[in-house]
Amino acid sequence: MRNSKLLNGGTRGHGGYTAASVEVLEGLDPVRRRPGMYTDTQRPNHLAQEVVDNAADEAVAGFADKIEVILHEDGALQVIDNGRGMP
């Protein structure tokens, strides 16, 4: 498991659940592991809409003049813009 650890040297799958069983995820790992905690799982395309909307908002506000949206063959969506980034 990348960039994760159990507190107090605990291990998973051995005995009961304790504070040592809590796994700390770092960086974007929490979002990658459990995206449903960060978006409406009934509408997973909502994430794509939010990213495109952010790029459009930056352009309308005068902070960007380029937005490129690419839908890859595997279904992944890529948004490239020259705005200030995600708030």
PDB file of N, CA, C and O in Angstrom:
ATOM      1  N   MET A   1       0.831  -1.159   0.000  1.00  0.00           N
ATOM      2  CA  MET A   1       0.000   0.000   0.000  1.00  0.00           C
ATOM      3  C   MET A   1       0.886   1.236   0.000  1.00  0.00           C
ATOM      4  O   MET A   1       1.758   1.361   0.859  1.00  0.00           O
ATOM      5  N   ARG A   2       0.687   2.136  -0.927  1.00  0.00           N
ATOM      6  CA  ARG A   2       1.502   3.321  -1.080  1.00  0.00           C
ATOM      7  C   ARG A   2       1.214   4.384  -0.038  1.00  0.00           C
ATOM      8  O   ARG A   2       0.050   4.629   0.281  1.00  0.00           O
ATOM      9  N   ASN A   3       2.235   5.017   0.499  1.00  0.00           N
ATOM     10  CA  ASN A   3       2.103   6.164   1.380  1.00  0.00           C
ATOM     11  C   ASN A   3       1.087   5.973   2.501  1.00  0.00           C
ATOM     12  O   ASN A   3       0.360   6.911   2.832  1.00  0.00           O
ATOM     13  N   SER A   4       1.020   4.810   3.078  1.00  0.00           N
ATOM     14  CA  SER A   4       0.102   4.616   4.196  1.00  0.00           C
ATOM     15  C   SER A   4       0.819   3.892   5.314  1.00  0.00           C
ATOM     16  O   SER A   4       1.804   3.188   5.094  1.00  0.00           O
ATOM     17  N   LYS A   5       0.308   4.077   6.513  1.00  0.00           N
ATOM     18  CA  LYS A   5       0.900   3.408   7.661  1.00  0.00           C
ATOM     19  C   LYS A   5      -0.180   3.243   8.715  1.00  0.00           C
ATOM     20  O   LYS A   5      -1.191   3.945   8.698  1.00  0.00           O
ATOM     21  N   LEU A   6       0.035   2.337   9.606  1.00  0.00           N
ATOM     22  CA  LEU A   6      -0.866   2.170  10.733  1.00  0.00           C
ATOM     23  C   LEU A   6      -0.248   2.851  11.937  1.00  0.00           C
ATOM     24  O   LEU A   6       0.957   2.749  12.167  1.00  0.00           O
ATOM     25  N   LEU A   7      -1.075   3.547  12.704  1.00  0.00           N
ATOM     26  CA  LEU A   7      -0.571   4.243  13.882  1.00  0.00           C
ATOM     27  C   LEU A   7      -0.094   3.260  14.941  1.00  0.00           C
ATOM     28  O   LEU A   7      -0.615   2.149  15.039  1.00  0.00           O
ATOM     29  N   ASN A   8       0.867   3.650  15.713  1.00  0.00           N
ATOM     30  CA  ASN A   8       1.388   2.862  16.844  1.00  0.00           C
ATOM     31  C   ASN A   8       1.859   1.470  16.439  1.00  0.00           C
ATOM     32  O   ASN A   8       1.806   0.543  17.248  1.00  0.00           O
ATOM     33  N   GLY A   9       2.313   1.311  15.214  1.00  0.00           N
ATOM     34  CA  GLY A   9       2.842   0.022  14.776  1.00  0.00           C
ATOM     35  C   GLY A   9       1.803  -1.066  14.613  1.00  0.00           C
ATOM     36  O   GLY A   9       2.160  -2.240  14.518  1.00  0.00           O
ATOM     37  N   GLY A  10       0.533  -0.717  14.579  1.00  0.00           N
ATOM     38  CA  GLY A  10      -0.533  -1.712  14.443  1.00  0.00           C
ATOM     39  C   GLY A  10      -0.509  -2.400  13.089  1.00  0.00           C
ATOM     40  O   GLY A  10       0.077  -1.894  12.133  1.00  0.00           O
ATOM     41  N   THR A  11      -1.142  -3.540  13.019  1.00  0.00           N
ATOM     42  CA  THR A  11      -1.257  -4.262  11.758  1.00  0.00           C
ATOM     43  C   THR A  11      -2.715  -4.578  11.497  1.00  0.00           C
ATOM     44  O   THR A  11      -3.514  -4.684  12.427  1.00  0.00           O
ATOM     45  N   ARG A  12      -3.061  -4.727  10.225  1.00  0.00           N
ATOM     46  CA  ARG A  12      -4.431  -5.050   9.845  1.00  0.00           C
ATOM     47  C   ARG A  12      -4.662  -6.542   9.905  1.00  0.00           C
ATOM     48  O   ARG A  12      -3.759  -7.331   9.628  1.00  0.00           O
ATOM     49  N   GLY A  13      -5.889  -6.933  10.270  1.00  0.00           N
ATOM     50  CA  GLY A  13      -6.282  -8.333  10.196  1.00  0.00           C
ATOM     51  C   GLY A  13      -5.859  -9.192  11.368  1.00  0.00           C
ATOM     52  O   GLY A  13      -6.048 -10.408  11.324  1.00  0.00           O
ATOM     53  N   HIS A  14      -5.301  -8.618  12.402  1.00  0.00           N
ATOM     54  CA  HIS A  14      -4.837  -9.395  13.553  1.00  0.00           C
ATOM     55  C   HIS A  14      -5.555  -8.925  14.811  1.00  0.00           C
ATOM     56  O   HIS A  14      -5.197  -7.893  15.380  1.00  0.00           O
ATOM     57  N   GLY A  15      -6.555  -9.664  15.246  1.00  0.00           N
ATOM     58  CA  GLY A  15      -7.254  -9.316  16.479  1.00  0.00           C
ATOM     59  C   GLY A  15      -8.331  -8.279  16.256  1.00  0.00           C
ATOM     60  O   GLY A  15      -8.845  -8.137  15.147  1.00  0.00           O
ATOM     61  N   GLY A  16      -8.677  -7.546  17.319  1.00  0.00           N
ATOM     62  CA  GLY A  16      -9.756  -6.570  17.284  1.00  0.00           C
ATOM     63  C   GLY A  16      -9.321  -5.226  16.739  1.00  0.00           C
ATOM     64  O   GLY A  16      -8.155  -5.004  16.412  1.00  0.00           O
ATOM     65  N   TYR A  17     -10.286  -4.350  16.654  1.00  0.00           N
ATOM     66  CA  TYR A  17     -10.063  -2.995  16.162  1.00  0.00           C
ATOM     67  C   TYR A  17      -9.653  -2.095  17.324  1.00  0.00           C
ATOM     68  O   TYR A  17     -10.364  -2.013  18.326  1.00  0.00           O
ATOM     69  N   THR A  18      -8.525  -1.428  17.196  1.00  0.00           N
ATOM     70  CA  THR A  18      -8.040  -0.498  18.216  1.00  0.00           C
ATOM     71  C   THR A  18      -7.561   0.775  17.534  1.00  0.00           C
ATOM     72  O   THR A  18      -7.582   0.872  16.307  1.00  0.00           O
ATOM     73  N   ALA A  19      -7.136   1.736  18.316  1.00  0.00           N
ATOM     74  CA  ALA A  19      -6.587   2.970  17.753  1.00  0.00           C
ATOM     75  C   ALA A  19      -5.400   2.670  16.847  1.00  0.00           C
ATOM     76  O   ALA A  19      -5.154   3.396  15.884  1.00  0.00           O
ATOM     77  N   ALA A  20      -4.671   1.617  17.147  1.00  0.00           N
ATOM     78  CA  ALA A  20      -3.520   1.242  16.323  1.00  0.00           C
ATOM     79  C   ALA A  20      -3.954   0.729  14.957  1.00  0.00           C
ATOM     80  O   ALA A  20      -3.133   0.622  14.046  1.00  0.00           O
ATOM     81  N   SER A  21      -5.232   0.412  14.808  1.00  0.00           N
ATOM     82  CA  SER A  21      -5.741  -0.095  13.537  1.00  0.00           C
ATOM     83  C   SER A  21      -6.034   1.018  12.537  1.00  0.00           C
ATOM     84  O   SER A  21      -6.304   0.739  11.368  1.00  0.00           O
ATOM     85  N   VAL A  22      -5.987   2.263  12.974  1.00  0.00           N
ATOM     86  CA  VAL A  22      -6.306   3.393  12.111  1.00  0.00           C
ATOM     87  C   VAL A  22      -5.194   3.581  11.092  1.00  0.00           C
ATOM     88  O   VAL A  22      -4.029   3.744  11.454  1.00  0.00           O
ATOM     89  N   GLU A  23      -5.556   3.559   9.829  1.00  0.00           N
ATOM     90  CA  GLU A  23      -4.589   3.736   8.745  1.00  0.00           C
ATOM     91  C   GLU A  23      -4.566   5.198   8.331  1.00  0.00           C
ATOM     92  O   GLU A  23      -5.622   5.779   8.079  1.00  0.00           O
ATOM     93  N   VAL A  24      -3.394   5.802   8.255  1.00  0.00           N
ATOM     94  CA  VAL A  24      -3.239   7.193   7.862  1.00  0.00           C
ATOM     95  C   VAL A  24      -2.843   7.225   6.391  1.00  0.00           C
ATOM     96  O   VAL A  24      -1.796   6.701   6.011  1.00  0.00           O
ATOM     97  N   LEU A  25      -3.686   7.844   5.568  1.00  0.00           N
ATOM     98  CA  LEU A  25      -3.399   7.983   4.144  1.00  0.00           C
ATOM     99  C   LEU A  25      -2.882   9.386   3.888  1.00  0.00           C
ATOM    100  O   LEU A  25      -3.349  10.344   4.504  1.00  0.00           O
ATOM    101  N   GLU A  26      -1.920   9.515   2.983  1.00  0.00           N
ATOM    102  CA  GLU A  26      -1.287  10.798   2.731  1.00  0.00           C
ATOM    103  C   GLU A  26      -1.510  11.245   1.303  1.00  0.00           C
ATOM    104  O   GLU A  26      -1.786  10.431   0.422  1.00  0.00           O
ATOM    105  N   GLY A  27      -1.387  12.548   1.076  1.00  0.00           N
ATOM    106  CA  GLY A  27      -1.530  13.100  -0.264  1.00  0.00           C
ATOM    107  C   GLY A  27      -2.920  12.850  -0.838  1.00  0.00           C
ATOM    108  O   GLY A  27      -3.925  13.092  -0.171  1.00  0.00           O
ATOM    109  N   LEU A  28      -2.974  12.364  -2.077  1.00  0.00           N
ATOM    110  CA  LEU A  28      -4.247  12.080  -2.746  1.00  0.00           C
ATOM    111  C   LEU A  28      -4.728  10.658  -2.524  1.00  0.00           C
ATOM    112  O   LEU A  28      -5.774  10.274  -3.047  1.00  0.00           O
ATOM    113  N   ASP A  29      -3.983   9.867  -1.756  1.00  0.00           N
ATOM    114  CA  ASP A  29      -4.384   8.479  -1.525  1.00  0.00           C
ATOM    115  C   ASP A  29      -5.784   8.336  -0.928  1.00  0.00           C
ATOM    116  O   ASP A  29      -6.496   7.403  -1.301  1.00  0.00           O
ATOM    117  N   PRO A  30      -6.215   9.220  -0.016  1.00  0.00           N
ATOM    118  CA  PRO A  30      -7.582   9.060   0.497  1.00  0.00           C
ATOM    119  C   PRO A  30      -8.639   9.170  -0.604  1.00  0.00           C
ATOM    120  O   PRO A  30      -9.619   8.425  -0.602  1.00  0.00           O
ATOM    121  N   VAL A  31      -8.441  10.090  -1.535  1.00  0.00           N
ATOM    122  CA  VAL A  31      -9.402  10.269  -2.633  1.00  0.00           C
ATOM    123  C   VAL A  31      -9.361   9.074  -3.574  1.00  0.00           C
ATOM    124  O   VAL A  31     -10.400   8.599  -4.032  1.00  0.00           O
ATOM    125  N   ARG A  32      -8.160   8.592  -3.859  1.00  0.00           N
ATOM    126  CA  ARG A  32      -8.036   7.436  -4.755  1.00  0.00           C
ATOM    127  C   ARG A  32      -8.663   6.179  -4.148  1.00  0.00           C
ATOM    128  O   ARG A  32      -9.289   5.392  -4.858  1.00  0.00           O
ATOM    129  N   ARG A  33      -8.497   5.994  -2.858  1.00  0.00           N
ATOM    130  CA  ARG A  33      -9.005   4.784  -2.199  1.00  0.00           C
ATOM    131  C   ARG A  33     -10.506   4.808  -1.970  1.00  0.00           C
ATOM    132  O   ARG A  33     -11.168   3.775  -2.067  1.00  0.00           O
ATOM    133  N   ARG A  34     -11.051   5.992  -1.666  1.00  0.00           N
ATOM    134  CA  ARG A  34     -12.482   6.094  -1.345  1.00  0.00           C
ATOM    135  C   ARG A  34     -13.087   7.344  -1.976  1.00  0.00           C
ATOM    136  O   ARG A  34     -13.454   8.280  -1.267  1.00  0.00           O
ATOM    137  N   PRO A  35     -13.195   7.364  -3.312  1.00  0.00           N
ATOM    138  CA  PRO A  35     -13.724   8.559  -3.981  1.00  0.00           C
ATOM    139  C   PRO A  35     -15.150   8.896  -3.567  1.00  0.00           C
ATOM    140  O   PRO A  35     -15.546  10.060  -3.619  1.00  0.00           O
ATOM    141  N   GLY A  36     -15.926   7.901  -3.158  1.00  0.00           N
ATOM    142  CA  GLY A  36     -17.303   8.139  -2.749  1.00  0.00           C
ATOM    143  C   GLY A  36     -17.435   9.041  -1.539  1.00  0.00           C
ATOM    144  O   GLY A  36     -18.502   9.610  -1.305  1.00  0.00           O
ATOM    145  N   MET A  37     -16.367   9.181  -0.767  1.00  0.00           N
ATOM    146  CA  MET A  37     -16.396  10.076   0.388  1.00  0.00           C
ATOM    147  C   MET A  37     -16.290  11.536  -0.041  1.00  0.00           C
ATOM    148  O   MET A  37     -16.598  12.438   0.738  1.00  0.00           O
ATOM    149  N   TYR A  38     -15.858  11.769  -1.272  1.00  0.00           N
ATOM    150  CA  TYR A  38     -15.583  13.124  -1.727  1.00  0.00           C
ATOM    151  C   TYR A  38     -16.510  13.584  -2.838  1.00  0.00           C
ATOM    152  O   TYR A  38     -16.434  14.738  -3.260  1.00  0.00           O
ATOM    153  N   THR A  39     -17.376  12.719  -3.318  1.00  0.00           N
ATOM    154  CA  THR A  39     -18.299  13.077  -4.387  1.00  0.00           C
ATOM    155  C   THR A  39     -19.566  12.257  -4.265  1.00  0.00           C
ATOM    156  O   THR A  39     -19.609  11.263  -3.540  1.00  0.00           O
ATOM    157  N   ASP A  40     -20.579  12.672  -4.964  1.00  0.00           N
ATOM    158  CA  ASP A  40     -21.850  11.958  -4.998  1.00  0.00           C
ATOM    159  C   ASP A  40     -21.660  10.690  -5.820  1.00  0.00           C
ATOM    160  O   ASP A  40     -21.485  10.767  -7.036  1.00  0.00           O
ATOM    161  N   THR A  41     -21.690   9.535  -5.187  1.00  0.00           N
ATOM    162  CA  THR A  41     -21.436   8.283  -5.903  1.00  0.00           C
ATOM    163  C   THR A  41     -22.554   7.939  -6.874  1.00  0.00           C
ATOM    164  O   THR A  41     -22.371   7.090  -7.746  1.00  0.00           O
ATOM    165  N   GLN A  42     -23.714   8.585  -6.739  1.00  0.00           N
ATOM    166  CA  GLN A  42     -24.784   8.367  -7.708  1.00  0.00           C
ATOM    167  C   GLN A  42     -24.485   9.080  -9.025  1.00  0.00           C
ATOM    168  O   GLN A  42     -25.053   8.748 -10.065  1.00  0.00           O
ATOM    169  N   ARG A  43     -23.587  10.063  -8.967  1.00  0.00           N
ATOM    170  CA  ARG A  43     -23.226  10.833 -10.155  1.00  0.00           C
ATOM    171  C   ARG A  43     -21.704  10.975 -10.235  1.00  0.00           C
ATOM    172  O   ARG A  43     -21.179  12.061  -9.989  1.00  0.00           O
ATOM    173  N   PRO A  44     -20.992   9.906 -10.573  1.00  0.00           N
ATOM    174  CA  PRO A  44     -19.525  10.014 -10.608  1.00  0.00           C
ATOM    175  C   PRO A  44     -19.024  11.017 -11.642  1.00  0.00           C
ATOM    176  O   PRO A  44     -17.911  11.525 -11.511  1.00  0.00           O
ATOM    177  N   ASN A  45     -19.823  11.313 -12.669  1.00  0.00           N
ATOM    178  CA  ASN A  45     -19.401  12.308 -13.660  1.00  0.00           C
ATOM    179  C   ASN A  45     -19.391  13.715 -13.078  1.00  0.00           C
ATOM    180  O   ASN A  45     -18.898  14.648 -13.712  1.00  0.00           O
ATOM    181  N   HIS A  46     -19.925  13.867 -11.892  1.00  0.00           N
ATOM    182  CA  HIS A  46     -19.939  15.169 -11.232  1.00  0.00           C
ATOM    183  C   HIS A  46     -18.517  15.701 -11.038  1.00  0.00           C
ATOM    184  O   HIS A  46     -18.296  16.908 -11.129  1.00  0.00           O
ATOM    185  N   LEU A  47     -17.565  14.827 -10.776  1.00  0.00           N
ATOM    186  CA  LEU A  47     -16.168  15.262 -10.630  1.00  0.00           C
ATOM    187  C   LEU A  47     -15.663  15.917 -11.904  1.00  0.00           C
ATOM    188  O   LEU A  47     -15.015  16.963 -11.857  1.00  0.00           O
ATOM    189  N   ALA A  48     -15.963  15.298 -13.049  1.00  0.00           N
ATOM    190  CA  ALA A  48     -15.541  15.864 -14.332  1.00  0.00           C
ATOM    191  C   ALA A  48     -16.183  17.229 -14.538  1.00  0.00           C
ATOM    192  O   ALA A  48     -15.524  18.169 -14.983  1.00  0.00           O
ATOM    193  N   GLN A  49     -17.459  17.335 -14.218  1.00  0.00           N
ATOM    194  CA  GLN A  49     -18.172  18.604 -14.360  1.00  0.00           C
ATOM    195  C   GLN A  49     -17.536  19.686 -13.497  1.00  0.00           C
ATOM    196  O   GLN A  49     -17.393  20.824 -13.944  1.00  0.00           O
ATOM    197  N   GLU A  50     -17.154  19.351 -12.278  1.00  0.00           N
ATOM    198  CA  GLU A  50     -16.533  20.328 -11.385  1.00  0.00           C
ATOM    199  C   GLU A  50     -15.212  20.840 -11.946  1.00  0.00           C
ATOM    200  O   GLU A  50     -14.926  22.035 -11.870  1.00  0.00           O
ATOM    201  N   VAL A  51     -14.405  19.945 -12.509  1.00  0.00           N
ATOM    202  CA  VAL A  51     -13.104  20.351 -13.048  1.00  0.00           C
ATOM    203  C   VAL A  51     -13.289  21.244 -14.268  1.00  0.00           C
ATOM    204  O   VAL A  51     -12.610  22.263 -14.401  1.00  0.00           O
ATOM    205  N   VAL A  52     -14.208  20.867 -15.163  1.00  0.00           N
ATOM    206  CA  VAL A  52     -14.477  21.689 -16.347  1.00  0.00           C
ATOM    207  C   VAL A  52     -15.047  23.047 -15.920  1.00  0.00           C
ATOM    208  O   VAL A  52     -14.640  24.081 -16.449  1.00  0.00           O
ATOM    209  N   ASP A  53     -15.978  23.048 -14.974  1.00  0.00           N
ATOM    210  CA  ASP A  53     -16.557  24.306 -14.487  1.00  0.00           C
ATOM    211  C   ASP A  53     -15.499  25.213 -13.877  1.00  0.00           C
ATOM    212  O   ASP A  53     -15.539  26.427 -14.077  1.00  0.00           O
ATOM    213  N   ASN A  54     -14.550  24.639 -13.134  1.00  0.00           N
ATOM    214  CA  ASN A  54     -13.486  25.445 -12.546  1.00  0.00           C
ATOM    215  C   ASN A  54     -12.646  26.110 -13.637  1.00  0.00           C
ATOM    216  O   ASN A  54     -12.307  27.289 -13.531  1.00  0.00           O
ATOM    217  N   ALA A  55     -12.313  25.356 -14.680  1.00  0.00           N
ATOM    218  CA  ALA A  55     -11.533  25.923 -15.786  1.00  0.00           C
ATOM    219  C   ALA A  55     -12.314  27.043 -16.472  1.00  0.00           C
ATOM    220  O   ALA A  55     -11.746  28.082 -16.806  1.00  0.00           O
ATOM    221  N   ALA A  56     -13.614  26.834 -16.681  1.00  0.00           N
ATOM    222  CA  ALA A  56     -14.447  27.856 -17.321  1.00  0.00           C
ATOM    223  C   ALA A  56     -14.550  29.107 -16.443  1.00  0.00           C
ATOM    224  O   ALA A  56     -14.483  30.227 -16.949  1.00  0.00           O
ATOM    225  N   ASP A  57     -14.711  28.920 -15.143  1.00  0.00           N
ATOM    226  CA  ASP A  57     -14.772  30.064 -14.226  1.00  0.00           C
ATOM    227  C   ASP A  57     -13.494  30.890 -14.290  1.00  0.00           C
ATOM    228  O   ASP A  57     -13.547  32.119 -14.270  1.00  0.00           O
ATOM    229  N   GLU A  58     -12.355  30.226 -14.365  1.00  0.00           N
ATOM    230  CA  GLU A  58     -11.074  30.927 -14.464  1.00  0.00           C
ATOM    231  C   GLU A  58     -11.008  31.751 -15.748  1.00  0.00           C
ATOM    232  O   GLU A  58     -10.523  32.883 -15.735  1.00  0.00           O
ATOM    233  N   ALA A  59     -11.492  31.188 -16.854  1.00  0.00           N
ATOM    234  CA  ALA A  59     -11.471  31.903 -18.133  1.00  0.00           C
ATOM    235  C   ALA A  59     -12.407  33.115 -18.095  1.00  0.00           C
ATOM    236  O   ALA A  59     -12.033  34.202 -18.535  1.00  0.00           O
ATOM    237  N   VAL A  60     -13.609  32.930 -17.576  1.00  0.00           N
ATOM    238  CA  VAL A  60     -14.577  34.030 -17.493  1.00  0.00           C
ATOM    239  C   VAL A  60     -14.043  35.156 -16.609  1.00  0.00           C
ATOM    240  O   VAL A  60     -14.288  36.330 -16.884  1.00  0.00           O
ATOM    241  N   ALA A  61     -13.319  34.805 -15.557  1.00  0.00           N
ATOM    242  CA  ALA A  61     -12.760  35.803 -14.640  1.00  0.00           C
ATOM    243  C   ALA A  61     -11.489  36.449 -15.185  1.00  0.00           C
ATOM    244  O   ALA A  61     -10.938  37.352 -14.555  1.00  0.00           O
ATOM    245  N   GLY A  62     -11.020  35.999 -16.342  1.00  0.00           N
ATOM    246  CA  GLY A  62      -9.845  36.598 -16.955  1.00  0.00           C
ATOM    247  C   GLY A  62      -8.516  36.025 -16.505  1.00  0.00           C
ATOM    248  O   GLY A  62      -7.467  36.608 -16.778  1.00  0.00           O
ATOM    249  N   PHE A  63      -8.542  34.879 -15.814  1.00  0.00           N
ATOM    250  CA  PHE A  63      -7.307  34.277 -15.327  1.00  0.00           C
ATOM    251  C   PHE A  63      -6.815  33.128 -16.193  1.00  0.00           C
ATOM    252  O   PHE A  63      -5.801  32.508 -15.871  1.00  0.00           O
ATOM    253  N   ALA A  64      -7.509  32.832 -17.279  1.00  0.00           N
ATOM    254  CA  ALA A  64      -7.097  31.753 -18.191  1.00  0.00           C
ATOM    255  C   ALA A  64      -7.600  32.081 -19.587  1.00  0.00           C
ATOM    256  O   ALA A  64      -8.634  32.728 -19.754  1.00  0.00           O
ATOM    257  N   ASP A  65      -6.858  31.626 -20.585  1.00  0.00           N
ATOM    258  CA  ASP A  65      -7.321  31.788 -21.964  1.00  0.00           C
ATOM    259  C   ASP A  65      -7.175  30.494 -22.759  1.00  0.00           C
ATOM    260  O   ASP A  65      -7.263  30.498 -23.987  1.00  0.00           O
ATOM    261  N   LYS A  66      -6.951  29.387 -22.053  1.00  0.00           N
ATOM    262  CA  LYS A  66      -6.819  28.089 -22.713  1.00  0.00           C
ATOM    263  C   LYS A  66      -7.494  27.023 -21.852  1.00  0.00           C
ATOM    264  O   LYS A  66      -7.206  26.896 -20.662  1.00  0.00           O
ATOM    265  N   ILE A  67      -8.400  26.257 -22.472  1.00  0.00           N
ATOM    266  CA  ILE A  67      -9.013  25.095 -21.824  1.00  0.00           C
ATOM    267  C   ILE A  67      -9.039  23.979 -22.852  1.00  0.00           C
ATOM    268  O   ILE A  67      -9.578  24.148 -23.945  1.00  0.00           O
ATOM    269  N   GLU A  68      -8.463  22.852 -22.506  1.00  0.00           N
ATOM    270  CA  GLU A  68      -8.457  21.678 -23.380  1.00  0.00           C
ATOM    271  C   GLU A  68      -9.056  20.511 -22.600  1.00  0.00           C
ATOM    272  O   GLU A  68      -8.610  20.198 -21.497  1.00  0.00           O
ATOM    273  N   VAL A  69     -10.067  19.874 -23.180  1.00  0.00           N
ATOM    274  CA  VAL A  69     -10.719  18.730 -22.549  1.00  0.00           C
ATOM    275  C   VAL A  69     -10.491  17.521 -23.444  1.00  0.00           C
ATOM    276  O   VAL A  69     -10.836  17.544 -24.626  1.00  0.00           O
ATOM    277  N   ILE A  70      -9.912  16.465 -22.884  1.00  0.00           N
ATOM    278  CA  ILE A  70      -9.595  15.250 -23.644  1.00  0.00           C
ATOM    279  C   ILE A  70     -10.309  14.073 -22.998  1.00  0.00           C
ATOM    280  O   ILE A  70     -10.161  13.829 -21.801  1.00  0.00           O
ATOM    281  N   LEU A  71     -11.079  13.348 -23.793  1.00  0.00           N
ATOM    282  CA  LEU A  71     -11.699  12.111 -23.332  1.00  0.00           C
ATOM    283  C   LEU A  71     -10.870  10.965 -23.896  1.00  0.00           C
ATOM    284  O   LEU A  71     -10.854  10.748 -25.108  1.00  0.00           O
ATOM    285  N   HIS A  72     -10.192  10.241 -23.037  1.00  0.00           N
ATOM    286  CA  HIS A  72      -9.314   9.155 -23.453  1.00  0.00           C
ATOM    287  C   HIS A  72     -10.115   7.891 -23.759  1.00  0.00           C
ATOM    288  O   HIS A  72     -11.249   7.740 -23.305  1.00  0.00           O
ATOM    289  N   GLU A  73      -9.517   6.988 -24.530  1.00  0.00           N
ATOM    290  CA  GLU A  73     -10.190   5.747 -24.925  1.00  0.00           C
ATOM    291  C   GLU A  73     -10.624   4.911 -23.731  1.00  0.00           C
ATOM    292  O   GLU A  73     -11.622   4.195 -23.813  1.00  0.00           O
ATOM    293  N   ASP A  74      -9.893   4.988 -22.621  1.00  0.00           N
ATOM    294  CA  ASP A  74     -10.246   4.189 -21.439  1.00  0.00           C
ATOM    295  C   ASP A  74     -11.339   4.845 -20.593  1.00  0.00           C
ATOM    296  O   ASP A  74     -11.696   4.333 -19.532  1.00  0.00           O
ATOM    297  N   GLY A  75     -11.869   5.977 -21.062  1.00  0.00           N
ATOM    298  CA  GLY A  75     -12.939   6.663 -20.348  1.00  0.00           C
ATOM    299  C   GLY A  75     -12.460   7.757 -19.416  1.00  0.00           C
ATOM    300  O   GLY A  75     -13.276   8.481 -18.846  1.00  0.00           O
ATOM    301  N   ALA A  76     -11.151   7.893 -19.252  1.00  0.00           N
ATOM    302  CA  ALA A  76     -10.611   8.947 -18.390  1.00  0.00           C
ATOM    303  C   ALA A  76     -10.785  10.304 -19.062  1.00  0.00           C
ATOM    304  O   ALA A  76     -10.694  10.420 -20.285  1.00  0.00           O
ATOM    305  N   LEU A  77     -11.031  11.313 -18.262  1.00  0.00           N
ATOM    306  CA  LEU A  77     -11.182  12.672 -18.756  1.00  0.00           C
ATOM    307  C   LEU A  77     -10.005  13.493 -18.260  1.00  0.00           C
ATOM    308  O   LEU A  77      -9.649  13.431 -17.083  1.00  0.00           O
ATOM    309  N   GLN A  78      -9.405  14.257 -19.150  1.00  0.00           N
ATOM    310  CA  GLN A  78      -8.275  15.112 -18.790  1.00  0.00           C
ATOM    311  C   GLN A  78      -8.636  16.550 -19.135  1.00  0.00           C
ATOM    312  O   GLN A  78      -9.097  16.827 -20.242  1.00  0.00           O
ATOM    313  N   VAL A  79      -8.429  17.461 -18.197  1.00  0.00           N
ATOM    314  CA  VAL A  79      -8.678  18.878 -18.426  1.00  0.00           C
ATOM    315  C   VAL A  79      -7.357  19.613 -18.238  1.00  0.00           C
ATOM    316  O   VAL A  79      -6.710  19.503 -17.197  1.00  0.00           O
ATOM    317  N   ILE A  80      -6.971  20.361 -19.263  1.00  0.00           N
ATOM    318  CA  ILE A  80      -5.732  21.136 -19.230  1.00  0.00           C
ATOM    319  C   ILE A  80      -6.121  22.596 -19.419  1.00  0.00           C
ATOM    320  O   ILE A  80      -6.783  22.945 -20.397  1.00  0.00           O
ATOM    321  N   ASP A  81      -5.714  23.445 -18.490  1.00  0.00           N
ATOM    322  CA  ASP A  81      -5.967  24.871 -18.648  1.00  0.00           C
ATOM    323  C   ASP A  81      -4.795  25.645 -18.068  1.00  0.00           C
ATOM    324  O   ASP A  81      -3.924  25.078 -17.408  1.00  0.00           O
ATOM    325  N   ASN A  82      -4.785  26.936 -18.319  1.00  0.00           N
ATOM    326  CA  ASN A  82      -3.702  27.758 -17.777  1.00  0.00           C
ATOM    327  C   ASN A  82      -4.223  28.723 -16.716  1.00  0.00           C
ATOM    328  O   ASN A  82      -3.722  29.838 -16.567  1.00  0.00           O
ATOM    329  N   GLY A  83      -5.233  28.274 -15.987  1.00  0.00           N
ATOM    330  CA  GLY A  83      -5.778  29.061 -14.882  1.00  0.00           C
ATOM    331  C   GLY A  83      -4.932  28.913 -13.628  1.00  0.00           C
ATOM    332  O   GLY A  83      -3.828  28.370 -13.667  1.00  0.00           O
ATOM    333  N   ARG A  84      -5.463  29.400 -12.522  1.00  0.00           N
ATOM    334  CA  ARG A  84      -4.722  29.422 -11.259  1.00  0.00           C
ATOM    335  C   ARG A  84      -4.733  28.095 -10.518  1.00  0.00           C
ATOM    336  O   ARG A  84      -4.022  27.948  -9.524  1.00  0.00           O
ATOM    337  N   GLY A  85      -5.513  27.132 -10.968  1.00  0.00           N
ATOM    338  CA  GLY A  85      -5.575  25.834 -10.293  1.00  0.00           C
ATOM    339  C   GLY A  85      -6.865  25.681  -9.518  1.00  0.00           C
ATOM    340  O   GLY A  85      -7.692  26.592  -9.463  1.00  0.00           O
ATOM    341  N   MET A  86      -7.022  24.511  -8.922  1.00  0.00           N
ATOM    342  CA  MET A  86      -8.240  24.225  -8.160  1.00  0.00           C
ATOM    343  C   MET A  86      -8.219  25.003  -6.847  1.00  0.00           C
ATOM    344  O   MET A  86      -7.179  25.107  -6.198  1.00  0.00           O
ATOM    345  N   PRO A  87      -9.378  25.552  -6.457  1.00  0.00           N
ATOM    346  CA  PRO A  87      -9.424  26.309  -5.196  1.00  0.00           C
ATOM    347  C   PRO A  87      -9.268  25.396  -3.997  1.00  0.00           C
ATOM    348  O   PRO A  87      -9.283  25.864  -2.858  1.00  0.00           O
TER     349      PRO A  87
END
